Amino acid sequence: MHTRYDIYKRIDASYYGYRDQEDGVLERLEGPTEEAMREVAEEWRRLDEVRREARKGVKSGEVAEVLKVAREMLREDEEVVEEERERE
C-alpha cells in the first residue's frame, strides 16, 4: 500500500498538463477550432470598427450611414482576400 507521500512524490509536470503539447496530438485537435475562433474574432473586430465609425458620425452631429460604411469595409476586405488568393 502506498502512502499519500509516495503518491505525491511521483507527480511531475506531465500530471498537470504542462507536457501536453510535446507530442503534437493536442495541436492537431485544437487547430481547426482555434482557426474558427480567430475568424469569429476578426469578424467581431470588423463590426466594432463599423460601430466606432457610426459613433463618430453621430457625435459630430452628422447622420451616420452605417450601412454605407459596412459595405465599404466589406469591399476592402474582399479585395484583400482576392489579392491573397492570387498570390497563392
Sequence and secondary structure as in RCSB ss.txt:
>XXXX:A:sequence
MHTRYDIYKRIDASYYGYRDQEDGVLERLEGPTEEAMREVAEEWRRLDEVRREARKGVKSGEVAEVLKVAREMLR
EDEEVVEEERERE
>XXXX:A:secstr
   HHHHHHT  GGGGTTTTTSSSHHHHHHHHHHHHHHHHHHHHHHHHHHHHHHHHHHHTTS   HHHHHHHHHH
HHHHHHHHHHHH 
